[in-house]
Structures are given as structure tokens and as C-alpha cells.
Amino acid sequence: MRTPKTALSAALGLGLAAALAAAAPVSAASPSSHANSSHSTRASIAAYNGSTAEKADTKAFFEAVMKSARAKMKAHPNAASVTVTYDASAAPTFANQISESASIWNSAVSNVKLQEGSGGDFQYREGNDPRGSYASTDGHGKGYVFLDYQQNQEYNSTRVTAHETGHVLGLPDHYEGPCSELMSGGGPGTSCQNTKPDANESAQVDQLWANGLAGVHFGKAS
């Protein structure tokens, strides 16, 4: 959930691309000092439309994640689902939201599972950034989801986290969508409290990760 001109980078262990930047509404329990020191503005938090570059970055990031996942599947060919690991140690303020986000996605899909683990395929980080929350990659198969303090106070924090995690699982932004779509992000406004993907979004993720990642492609959310 990013600002209009932000740009994500794509990466595998699965940080999202640098510009994209779930179920009870939970707001970030960040200290007031976080909000006071934040460089985000209300305008930067409220407005974000994915650019062509951002979409390309998201696609690249997801493909990096898939590369890592294929390696896991090769090592465990009989696994019923692919496990994607994450490290939340660098985002202690959002520990509950990250855990809830993983639970939401694990309940919504069957072919891929999120699991916390040291190091992880990707990391969560926290701090202040005028671009808001986003995902970024180091270009070498590792990446992170960045959670901005102020944006997570303005919007439902679990929705922000689950939205960013949705990119890790292969879903692009669809800001013009309704609140019922998780990937509509901040499009529906700060009043939107939905933290779960809808049936179509869940089906898209399962299709992307189906049959040992056979026939993988990048689809646009609708």
C-alpha cells in the first residue's frame, strides 16, 4: 500500500517490489513517538495508484519467490503445499498483525503456506517512510515487507500487512476494487476494515501455487 509514485523492487525470499506498497480490525500498537516522528503525510498515505513500473517490480518479485519455491519443491517433491518462510524479528511492533496475516492467508489457501522461521524467505521490517508501506528486494533472491508506522495508524494495520503479504503470494494491486477485495488496498479509504482476501483472490493464489507450481503465471487481480 504505497503512494502513487513509489516503486517496488522484486525479490525472492520474497520481499516485494519497492513500490507496492487481515481477521479482526487491528491497529498498529505503535507508540505515539512513532507517529510524531513519521515523515509520512496524510496525502501520501491516502493516495496510491500502482504504476506500470510498480506492477513490473511486483511481477519480478513474485517470480523470484517462485524460483525459491521451486527449489523447495524439488527437495520435497511429495509435499502437498509449498512453504514460504518469513522472519518478523525486525518488526516487533507489528508482531500480532504479521501473525494474523499469516493465519488469514493460511486459512484462505491450500497450495502454499506461510510459516515463521529465522532468516526466512523474506523479512518484515518497520519504520517511518513517506512512501508508506511497501515491499522491496535486494535483487539477489531476498527481500522484505516494510510497514510504515503512520500508514498503519491511518489504515487497518492487519489489512495493510495482509495486503503486502498478498504480493508475496503473487497478487498484484487492484486499487479500484471494493473493500471486500484485500488487494484493493487503500483504494476504498481508511474506513475499510476488511482484512481477508475474497474468494476470487484466494482462488488466484491457489491456482498460482497449484500442482508443485506447474504452469506458473502472473495474473491480474480482478
C-alpha atoms as a printed R data frame, in Angstrom:
    type eleno elety resid chain resno       x       y       z
1   ATOM     1    CA   MET     A     1   0.000   0.000   0.000
2   ATOM     2    CA   ARG     A     2   2.077   2.790  -1.366
3   ATOM     3    CA   THR     A     3   1.908   6.288  -2.631
4   ATOM     4    CA   PRO     A     4   1.256   6.973  -6.316
5   ATOM     5    CA   LYS     A     5   4.855   7.362  -7.397
6   ATOM     6    CA   THR     A     6   6.528   4.778  -5.227
7   ATOM     7    CA   ALA     A     7   8.342   1.912  -6.835
8   ATOM     8    CA   LEU     A     8   8.884  -1.573  -5.572
9   ATOM     9    CA   SER     A     9  11.681  -3.906  -6.260
10  ATOM    10    CA   ALA     A    10  11.099  -7.508  -6.777
11  ATOM    11    CA   ALA     A    11  12.723 -10.350  -4.993
12  ATOM    12    CA   LEU     A    12  12.548 -13.851  -3.984
13  ATOM    13    CA   GLY     A    13  12.831 -14.916  -0.445
14  ATOM    14    CA   LEU     A    14  10.191 -12.663  -1.101
15  ATOM    15    CA   GLY     A    15  10.435  -9.129  -0.348
16  ATOM    16    CA   LEU     A    16   8.011  -7.268  -2.538
17  ATOM    17    CA   ALA     A    17   8.917  -4.847  -5.150
18  ATOM    18    CA   ALA     A    18   9.823  -1.386  -3.972
19  ATOM    19    CA   ALA     A    19   6.588   0.419  -4.525
20  ATOM    20    CA   LEU     A    20   3.595  -1.633  -3.564
21  ATOM    21    CA   ALA     A    21   3.342  -0.964  -1.256
22  ATOM    22    CA   ALA     A    22  -6.419  -9.164   7.933
23  ATOM    23    CA   ALA     A    23  -9.311 -11.198  10.640
24  ATOM    24    CA   ALA     A    24 -10.301  -8.600  13.157
25  ATOM    25    CA   PRO     A    25  -9.517  -4.985  12.567
26  ATOM    26    CA   VAL     A    26  -6.325  -4.333  14.459
27  ATOM    27    CA   SER     A    27  -4.472  -1.054  14.516
28  ATOM    28    CA   ALA     A    28  -0.732  -0.840  14.926
29  ATOM    29    CA   ALA     A    29   0.205  -0.561  18.570
30  ATOM    30    CA   SER     A    30   2.990   1.818  17.704
31  ATOM    31    CA   PRO     A    31   3.995   4.340  20.367
32  ATOM    32    CA   SER     A    32   2.937   7.929  19.863
33  ATOM    33    CA   SER     A    33   6.571   8.762  19.234
34  ATOM    34    CA   HIS     A    34   6.324   6.754  16.029
35  ATOM    35    CA   ALA     A    35   3.538   8.917  14.704
36  ATOM    36    CA   ASN     A    36   5.253  12.119  15.793
37  ATOM    37    CA   SER     A    37   8.491  11.183  14.108
38  ATOM    38    CA   SER     A    38   6.883   9.804  10.951
39  ATOM    39    CA   HIS     A    39   7.685  11.562   7.708
40  ATOM    40    CA   SER     A    40   4.514  10.304   6.029
41  ATOM    41    CA   THR     A    41   1.841  12.823   5.156
42  ATOM    42    CA   ARG     A    42  -1.886  12.205   5.080
43  ATOM    43    CA   ALA     A    43  -1.800  12.706   1.332
44  ATOM    44    CA   SER     A    44   0.965  10.160   0.842
45  ATOM    45    CA   ILE     A    45  -0.890   7.679   2.983
46  ATOM    46    CA   ALA     A    46  -4.297   8.128   1.404
47  ATOM    47    CA   ALA     A    47  -3.321   8.111  -2.253
48  ATOM    48    CA   TYR     A    48  -1.573   5.345  -4.067
49  ATOM    49    CA   ASN     A    49  -2.091   4.023  -7.555
50  ATOM    50    CA   GLY     A    50   0.173   1.320  -8.882
51  ATOM    51    CA   SER     A    51   2.281   2.469 -11.823
52  ATOM    52    CA   THR     A    52   3.391   0.292 -14.700
53  ATOM    53    CA   ALA     A    53   6.872   0.167 -13.182
54  ATOM    54    CA   GLU     A    54   5.465  -0.937  -9.835
55  ATOM    55    CA   LYS     A    55   3.494  -3.730 -11.480
56  ATOM    56    CA   ALA     A    56   6.614  -4.911 -13.259
57  ATOM    57    CA   ASP     A    57   8.513  -4.863  -9.982
58  ATOM    58    CA   THR     A    58   5.783  -6.847  -8.295
59  ATOM    59    CA   LYS     A    59   5.877  -9.428 -11.050
60  ATOM    60    CA   ALA     A    60   9.653  -9.708 -10.771
61  ATOM    61    CA   PHE     A    61   9.440 -10.093  -7.029
62  ATOM    62    CA   PHE     A    62   6.865 -12.841  -7.253
63  ATOM    63    CA   GLU     A    63   8.909 -14.674  -9.862
64  ATOM    64    CA   ALA     A    64  11.875 -14.556  -7.511
65  ATOM    65    CA   VAL     A    65   9.722 -16.065  -4.804
66  ATOM    66    CA   MET     A    66   8.613 -18.783  -7.162
67  ATOM    67    CA   LYS     A    67  12.208 -19.604  -8.003
68  ATOM    68    CA   SER     A    68  12.892 -20.232  -4.342
69  ATOM    69    CA   ALA     A    69   9.683 -22.215  -4.001
70  ATOM    70    CA   ARG     A    70  10.581 -24.455  -6.932
71  ATOM    71    CA   ALA     A    71  13.853 -25.307  -5.220
72  ATOM    72    CA   LYS     A    72  11.920 -26.343  -2.127
73  ATOM    73    CA   MET     A    73   9.524 -28.440  -4.155
74  ATOM    74    CA   LYS     A    74  12.426 -30.173  -5.859
75  ATOM    75    CA   ALA     A    75  13.820 -31.107  -2.461
76  ATOM    76    CA   HIS     A    76  10.386 -32.261  -1.283
77  ATOM    77    CA   PRO     A    77   8.549 -33.463  -4.413
78  ATOM    78    CA   ASN     A    78   5.728 -35.090  -2.470
79  ATOM    79    CA   ALA     A    79   4.834 -32.040  -0.403
80  ATOM    80    CA   ALA     A    80   1.150 -31.196  -0.527
81  ATOM    81    CA   SER     A    81   1.875 -27.481  -0.461
82  ATOM    82    CA   VAL     A    82   4.779 -25.076  -0.758
83  ATOM    83    CA   THR     A    83   6.017 -23.489   2.474
84  ATOM    84    CA   VAL     A    84   7.176 -19.886   2.344
85  ATOM    85    CA   THR     A    85   9.015 -18.770   5.468
86  ATOM    86    CA   TYR     A    86   9.194 -15.262   6.898
87  ATOM    87    CA   ASP     A    87  11.245 -13.529   9.598
88  ATOM    88    CA   ALA     A    88   9.328 -10.967  11.670
89  ATOM    89    CA   SER     A    89  12.093 -10.202  14.165
90  ATOM    90    CA   ALA     A    90  12.784  -6.762  12.652
91  ATOM    91    CA   ALA     A    91   9.149  -5.634  13.006
92  ATOM    92    CA   PRO     A    92   8.297  -6.277  16.695
93  ATOM    93    CA   THR     A    93   5.649  -3.549  16.787
94  ATOM    94    CA   PHE     A    94   3.611  -5.471  14.233
95  ATOM    95    CA   ALA     A    95   4.146  -8.997  15.568
96  ATOM    96    CA   ASN     A    96   0.414  -9.555  16.103
97  ATOM    97    CA   GLN     A    97  -0.559  -8.207  12.689
98  ATOM    98    CA   ILE     A    98   2.067 -10.308  10.939
99  ATOM    99    CA   SER     A    99   0.972 -13.451  12.749
100 ATOM   100    CA   GLU     A   100  -2.674 -12.678  11.989
101 ATOM   101    CA   SER     A   101  -1.861 -12.032   8.345
102 ATOM   102    CA   ALA     A   102  -0.163 -15.421   8.045
103 ATOM   103    CA   SER     A   103  -3.138 -17.116   9.695
104 ATOM   104    CA   ILE     A   104  -5.561 -15.353   7.369
105 ATOM   105    CA   TRP     A   105  -3.742 -16.486   4.253
106 ATOM   106    CA   ASN     A   106  -3.131 -19.995   5.563
107 ATOM   107    CA   SER     A   107  -6.872 -20.334   6.176
108 ATOM   108    CA   ALA     A   108  -7.755 -18.914   2.769
109 ATOM   109    CA   VAL     A   109  -5.499 -21.016   0.519
110 ATOM   110    CA   SER     A   110  -4.343 -24.637   0.267
111 ATOM   111    CA   ASN     A   111  -1.376 -24.815  -2.079
112 ATOM   112    CA   VAL     A   112   1.027 -22.521  -0.229
113 ATOM   113    CA   LYS     A   113   1.575 -21.943   3.475
114 ATOM   114    CA   LEU     A   114   3.299 -19.170   5.383
115 ATOM   115    CA   GLN     A   115   5.486 -20.148   8.306
116 ATOM   116    CA   GLU     A   116   7.653 -18.060  10.616
117 ATOM   117    CA   GLY     A   117  11.320 -19.003  10.624
118 ATOM   118    CA   SER     A   118  14.663 -17.404  11.422
119 ATOM   119    CA   GLY     A   119  16.154 -15.817   8.316
120 ATOM   120    CA   GLY     A   120  13.100 -16.639   6.263
121 ATOM   121    CA   ASP     A   121  12.455 -16.407   2.547
122 ATOM   122    CA   PHE     A   122  11.563 -12.788   3.259
123 ATOM   123    CA   GLN     A   123  11.500 -10.402   6.193
124 ATOM   124    CA   TYR     A   124   9.175  -7.838   7.693
125 ATOM   125    CA   ARG     A   125  10.635  -4.501   8.779
126 ATOM   126    CA   GLU     A   126   9.155  -1.394  10.385
127 ATOM   127    CA   GLY     A   127   9.871   2.321  10.488
128 ATOM   128    CA   ASN     A   128   8.950   5.696   9.017
129 ATOM   129    CA   ASP     A   129   8.819   6.244   5.273
130 ATOM   130    CA   PRO     A   130   6.996   8.978   3.312
131 ATOM   131    CA   ARG     A   131   6.052   6.333   0.749
132 ATOM   132    CA   GLY     A   132   4.091   4.339   3.295
133 ATOM   133    CA   SER     A   133   4.265   0.530   3.480
134 ATOM   134    CA   TYR     A   134   5.797  -1.450   0.647
135 ATOM   135    CA   ALA     A   135   7.890  -4.435  -0.341
136 ATOM   136    CA   SER     A   136  11.438  -4.299  -1.561
137 ATOM   137    CA   THR     A   137  14.108  -6.648  -2.848
138 ATOM   138    CA   ASP     A   138  17.866  -6.712  -2.735
139 ATOM   139    CA   GLY     A   139  17.983  -8.141  -6.243
140 ATOM   140    CA   HIS     A   140  19.617 -11.325  -5.027
141 ATOM   141    CA   GLY     A   141  16.665 -13.502  -4.133
142 ATOM   142    CA   LYS     A   142  15.898 -11.905  -0.787
143 ATOM   143    CA   GLY     A   143  13.524  -9.134   0.139
144 ATOM   144    CA   TYR     A   144  11.337  -7.597   2.794
145 ATOM   145    CA   VAL     A   145   7.952  -6.078   3.521
146 ATOM   146    CA   PHE     A   146   8.271  -2.630   5.093
147 ATOM   147    CA   LEU     A   147   5.493  -1.495   7.432
148 ATOM   148    CA   ASP     A   148   5.208   2.261   7.914
149 ATOM   149    CA   TYR     A   149   4.124   3.461  11.359
150 ATOM   150    CA   GLN     A   150   1.793   6.271  10.327
151 ATOM   151    CA   GLN     A   151   0.114   4.461   7.475
152 ATOM   152    CA   ASN     A   152  -0.637   1.607   9.847
153 ATOM   153    CA   GLN     A   153  -2.323   4.083  12.172
154 ATOM   154    CA   GLU     A   154  -4.397   5.599   9.385
155 ATOM   155    CA   TYR     A   155  -5.479   2.271   7.899
156 ATOM   156    CA   ASN     A   156  -6.426  -1.055   9.418
157 ATOM   157    CA   SER     A   157  -2.962  -2.385  10.214
158 ATOM   158    CA   THR     A   158  -3.764  -6.048   9.673
159 ATOM   159    CA   ARG     A   159  -5.263  -5.191   6.275
160 ATOM   160    CA   VAL     A   160  -2.060  -3.354   5.320
161 ATOM   161    CA   THR     A   161   0.076  -6.326   6.374
162 ATOM   162    CA   ALA     A   162  -2.125  -8.934   4.713
163 ATOM   163    CA   HIS     A   163  -2.267  -6.827   1.534
164 ATOM   164    CA   GLU     A   164   1.526  -6.649   1.310
165 ATOM   165    CA   THR     A   165   1.768 -10.363   2.022
166 ATOM   166    CA   GLY     A   166  -0.656 -10.944  -0.834
167 ATOM   167    CA   HIS     A   167   2.013  -9.591  -3.174
168 ATOM   168    CA   VAL     A   168   4.444 -12.179  -1.851
169 ATOM   169    CA   LEU     A   169   1.915 -14.827  -2.833
170 ATOM   170    CA   GLY     A   170   1.591 -13.430  -6.351
171 ATOM   171    CA   LEU     A   171  -1.305 -10.983  -6.341
172 ATOM   172    CA   PRO     A   172  -0.988  -7.525  -7.942
173 ATOM   173    CA   ASP     A   173  -2.675  -4.365  -6.707
174 ATOM   174    CA   HIS     A   174  -6.257  -3.638  -7.727
175 ATOM   175    CA   TYR     A   175  -6.881  -0.285  -6.071
176 ATOM   176    CA   GLU     A   176 -10.113   0.336  -7.960
177 ATOM   177    CA   GLY     A   177 -11.695  -2.695  -6.326
178 ATOM   178    CA   PRO     A   178 -14.164  -2.675  -3.415
179 ATOM   179    CA   CYS     A   179 -13.306  -3.040   0.273
180 ATOM   180    CA   SER     A   180 -14.180  -6.746   0.035
181 ATOM   181    CA   GLU     A   181 -11.044  -7.205  -2.088
182 ATOM   182    CA   LEU     A   182  -7.890  -7.307   0.008
183 ATOM   183    CA   MET     A   183  -5.742  -6.215  -2.915
184 ATOM   184    CA   SER     A   184  -7.758  -3.015  -3.353
185 ATOM   185    CA   GLY     A   185  -5.505  -1.801  -0.548
186 ATOM   186    CA   GLY     A   186  -6.245   1.776   0.457
187 ATOM   187    CA   GLY     A   187  -8.461   2.414  -2.557
188 ATOM   188    CA   PRO     A   188 -11.716   2.118  -0.566
189 ATOM   189    CA   GLY     A   189 -10.409   4.576   2.061
190 ATOM   190    CA   THR     A   190  -9.434   4.430   5.701
191 ATOM   191    CA   SER     A   191 -12.878   3.229   6.785
192 ATOM   192    CA   CYS     A   192 -12.337  -0.168   5.124
193 ATOM   193    CA   GLN     A   193 -11.799  -2.806   7.807
194 ATOM   194    CA   ASN     A   194 -11.741  -5.961   5.708
195 ATOM   195    CA   THR     A   195  -8.636  -7.997   6.402
196 ATOM   196    CA   LYS     A   196  -9.313 -11.108   4.307
197 ATOM   197    CA   PRO     A   197  -8.919 -11.945   0.626
198 ATOM   198    CA   ASP     A   198 -12.179 -12.606  -1.198
199 ATOM   199    CA   ALA     A   199 -12.938 -15.964  -2.836
200 ATOM   200    CA   ASN     A   200 -11.540 -14.860  -6.190
201 ATOM   201    CA   GLU     A   201  -8.251 -13.710  -4.671
202 ATOM   202    CA   SER     A   202  -7.887 -16.953  -2.735
203 ATOM   203    CA   ALA     A   203  -8.586 -18.961  -5.890
204 ATOM   204    CA   GLN     A   204  -5.972 -16.991  -7.819
205 ATOM   205    CA   VAL     A   205  -3.301 -17.725  -5.217
206 ATOM   206    CA   ASP     A   206  -4.179 -21.420  -5.152
207 ATOM   207    CA   GLN     A   207  -4.002 -21.527  -8.949
208 ATOM   208    CA   LEU     A   208  -0.604 -19.825  -8.952
209 ATOM   209    CA   TRP     A   209   0.813 -22.315  -6.464
210 ATOM   210    CA   ALA     A   210  -1.019 -25.418  -7.689
211 ATOM   211    CA   ASN     A   211   0.486 -28.783  -8.602
212 ATOM   212    CA   GLY     A   212   4.004 -28.104  -7.463
213 ATOM   213    CA   LEU     A   213   3.996 -24.721  -9.169
214 ATOM   214    CA   ALA     A   214   3.227 -26.249 -12.543
215 ATOM   215    CA   GLY     A   215   2.120 -23.776 -15.160
216 ATOM   216    CA   VAL     A   216   3.004 -20.765 -13.042
217 ATOM   217    CA   HIS     A   217   1.960 -17.433 -14.467
218 ATOM   218    CA   PHE     A   218   1.328 -13.970 -13.130
219 ATOM   219    CA   GLY     A   219  -2.320 -12.978 -13.205
220 ATOM   220    CA   LYS     A   220  -4.035  -9.642 -12.674
221 ATOM   221    CA   ALA     A   221  -6.487  -9.394  -9.823
222 ATOM   222    CA   SER     A   222  -9.999  -8.636 -10.904
